[in-house]
């Protein structure tokens, strides 16, 4: 079994692969307060919860947008399995041609998602990742990584709205009955859900105009299932995109190491 870790600002998504198939996926809260031993226990318990033994773990791979957690997860896996994980970063073989000013500024999660999307979908491709931030990554018709659009994530907007407006209550993230809200909660639900859906539709239109052709649009991330159904554009939801990209990168680097590349 190969474990894949997508470490985000809010959650860590953990996937277990047997061959090329995902045997399980789970989430745990991102925390800088936990030690490597605490993470090792959590990882061990999650693996066991899905009926697998730690002894079956052959290797692991990590992509993180939280730099302080890279060493902690690495040490947790070393403690748990005796094997260091592959960390996606500078020097990692990805096969991706990054056509941006400074490739080192590109988040590992965006690289990983792009690698998987190129394997699975027709080019050009727009990848919508809805996490703490919402990003639109653009891959052109040749598969080059052209750049990114970044704006505040849905929950960041939600937290800012409710924290800075004393008279507006916090509310559940449910679909409103209509666009025009008739009370405070419905009005905020409409703005967050339909507003983000409309923004995504508009950005996709602008990106396609800029690249001069229609694109495959793929959505991933925790909140994509809440927003994408309200978009006017055809968007494919792929919740395993980053985990699959991590497995592709793991295999590519392990083959390279065996062949002496």
N, C-alpha and C positions, 0 to 999 in steps of 0.2 A: 504493500500500500504506500502511496505517496500522499503526503499532506500538503495542501496549498493554503497559504494565509494571505488574505487581502486585508491589510491593516489600514483602516480609515480613521478619521478623526472621532467618529462616534461609535462605530462598531468594528469588530474584527470578524470577517467572514472566513470560516474554516471549511474546507472541502476535503474529502477523502476519495482518492482515485484508486480503483483496481483496474489496471490496464488503462485504457482511455475513457473508461466509464466512471461517472461520479457515483460513488457508493453512498455518500451522505454529504449533506451541507448543514452548517449550523452557524450561529452567531453568538458572540460574547461581547460585552461592553468593553470599549477601549478605556484603559485606565493606566495612568503613569504611576499610580500608587502601588500597584501590585509588583511583587518581586518575581524573579525568574522561577522560583520554587512554586509560588502561587499560580503562575500561568501554567507551569508544568502539570500541576494537579488538575486544573481546569481542562487542559487539553486531554489528559489521560481519561478524565471522567466523561468527556464528550465522546471520545473514541469508543470507550466501553459502552456508553449509552446506546450506540448504534450497533453493538454486538461485535466489535473488533478488539483484538489484543494489541497492546503497544508493541509487542515483539514482532508484529507483522509490518511495522512501519519501516520501509526500505530507505526513505529519504523524504525531504521536505523542501519547499520553496516559499519565499516570502517577498511580497511587494508591500512597501509601507510609505504612507505620506506623513507619518509621525516619526521623525528621525530618532528620538530617544528610545522608541520601542524596538528598534531593529536589534540592538544588542540584547535586550531583555528576551525577546522571542527566540533569538539565536541561542542564548544560554539556556533557556527553558527546554528547547529541543535537544540540546547537547546533554542536559541533565536527564531528560526523559529517555532518549534513545542512544546516546553516545555518539551521535552523528550531527555534524553541523549542517544547517540548511543552506541552500543556495539563496543568496540575497540578490534580488534584481536591482541593478544599479550600473554605474559606469564600468565597462569591461564585460558586462554580461552579453552573451550572444543572443540577439533577438531576431535578426534578419530584417529589421525595420529600417527603412531609409527615412531619417528625420530631417526634413527640409525647413528647419526653423533657425532663428539667429543663434541661440545658445541651447543646444540639446540637453545640457546639464540641468536646465531649468524645468525640463519636462518631467512631470510627476511619474513615478513608476507605474501607478495605476492606469494612467492614460496610455503608456507604452504597452502594457499587458493587454488591455482591452483592444487596442489596435491590432496586435498580433493575432488575437483570436478572430476578430472581425474579418481580417484579410483571408484567413483560412476558410471562413464559413459563408461569406456574403459577396455578391457582385460589387465591383468598384464602379464609380466612387462611392465612398461610405461616409455617413455622418453618425458619430457615436454619441449618444446622449446618456450621460452618467449623472443620476440624481442622488447625490449624497449630501454631505454638509454644505458643499458648494455644488451647483449644477454646471456641468461642462458639456460643450459640444466640440468634439474632436473631428477634424476633417482629413480624410484620406482621399487623394485625387485619383484620377482614372488609371494612373500608373502605380498606385499603391504607396505613393510618397505621403508622409505625414506632413500636411501643410500648415497646421496651426490649430488653435483652440479659442473658443469663446467661453468666458467664465462669468457667472453671476451668482448672487447669493442663493443658497439652497432654500427649498420651501420651508423647512423647519427653522432655519435662521431668520427668514422673514417673519414667520409666525412668532418666534420668541421676541424679536425686536418690536413687533407690533403690540403684543400684549404687555411687554415690560415697560414700554414708554407711553402707554395710553392708560391712565388710571381708571377711566370709566369703561374701558372695553374689557370684557371678561375673557379668561382662557376657555377653550372649548375643544370638543373632540374633532378630530380631523375627518369629518364625514362629508359626503357629497351633498351640497345644498339642493333643495327641490327645484330651484330656478335661479337664473342669473341675477335677477333683481331681488336683492334681499329685502325682507320686510321687518327684520329686527337685527340687532347688532351681531348676533352669532351667525345668522344666515349671510349677512353682508360680508363678514370677514371670510367665511368659508368660500363664498363665491369669488372674492378677490384672490384668495390664495390658489384655489383649484382652477377656476376658469381663467384667471389672470395669468397663471403660469402656463397653462395650456396654450393660450393665445400668444404668449411671448415665444414659446417654443415653435409654434407654427410660423410665426413671423420671421424668426431667426433662420429656420430651415429654408424659407423662401429666399432670404437674402444671401445665404451661403450658396444655394444652387445658382442664383443669378451671378454670383462672383466667380464660381468655378465653371459656369457656362453649360451645365447639364444636370439632369435629375440624379439623385443619389439614393442608395439604400440607406434607410434610417433605422438604427438599432438603439434601443433603450435598455439600460441596466441600472442598478442601484435600488435602494430600499423603497423609494417613493414613486418609482416609475409606474407601478401598477395603479397608483391613485390618480396620477395626472394624465398619462398617455391615453386612456380611454376617452378623454374629453378633447383631445387634439383632433383637428380636422385632417391632418396629414396621416398617411399610412405609416405607422411606426411598429416595428417588430420588438416585442419585449423579450429579452434574453437574460434571465437572472443569473445564469451560470457563465456569462461571457468572460469575466475576469478570472474565475477559477480555471476555465478551460485554457485561457491564455497563459496562466502560470504553469499549467502542465505542459503546454507546448514548449515554453521556454526552458523548463526543467529538462525535458527530453533532448532538446537541441544542445544544451550545455553538457549534459552527461555523455551524449554521443561524441561531441567534440573532445571531451576529456579522454574518452577511451581511444579515439583515433589519433590523439596527440596534436590536435589542431591548436 
